[in-house]
Amino acid sequence: MAGFDYTYEIQEYRQRTYQIGVRVDPSFNTVESFAVVLFFRRADGERVTVAKVDNAEHDEGRIHIDRHYREQSAETKDRSCVAYC
């Protein structure tokens, strides 16, 4: 996962600090594609994505939410769109 153009720390929940990261292309003033990512970091520094709102090509450029992380099966990513904006 690429770096973020902007990050914001939200809060701590169950001993994990959650953050929001934002990526835009080509810039904040001229957005053609974007992603807003909810994530936390494990003790070893690994970034774990919880959910992402974006307009990625796998959904024909429509704004949608992808759920990435589930406690019981953290390796499973659900690419089906769970909501539309």
N, C-alpha and C positions, 0 to 999 in steps of 0.2 A: 504494500500500500504506500503510495507516495506521501510526501510530507504535506503539511497544511499551510494555507495562507494565513490562517487565524485560528487560535485556540482559546478556549474559555473554560476555566474550572468551575464545575457546577456545585457539587457537594459530596460529602462522604456518606456512604450507605453500606452497612455491613462490612466495615473496615476497608472499603475500596473507595478511592476518590475518582469520581466520574468527571469526564471532560467532554466538551463539544469541539470538534475540529471542522473547519470549513476549507474547501478547495473550490476555486473558481477558475475558469478558463475562458478567454485569455486574461481577464482582469476583473476587479470588482466593479469597474465602471462600464464594462462591456461584457456581460456574462452570456456565454453561449452554452456552457455546460457547468454544472455545479454538483457538489456533494456536501451534505452536512452529516457528520458522523458522531454518534454517541459512543464513547469508549472508556475503558479503564486500563491501568497498567498493573500487571502482576508483579510480585516481589522481585522477580528476575529482570524486570524492565520490559517484558513483552507486552505489546499493545494488543488488547482484545477488543474487537469491534462488537458492540451490542446491536446497533441498528444504524441504518443509513437512509437518508432521504436524498434522492438524486434524480437526474434525468438521463440515466445511462442508456446506452443503445440497446441493452437486452430487453428493454420495455418500450422500444420504438421512440425514445426520447420523451416519453410522458413522465411527469413528476410522480414518484411513487416511493414507498417505504419497503426496504429489505430488512428482514430480521436475520441477524448473523449468529447470535449467541443464545444458547439455551443451557441452563445449569446442568441438566442431566446429560446432554450430548453436545459438548462445546465444540466438537469438530464438525458438527453438522451445520451447514448454511442453507437457509431456506430462501431461494431466489424468487419464489413466487411472490407476487406483489400482495401485501397484506392490506394496503389502503391506497387510495388515490387522492390527490389534492385538487 
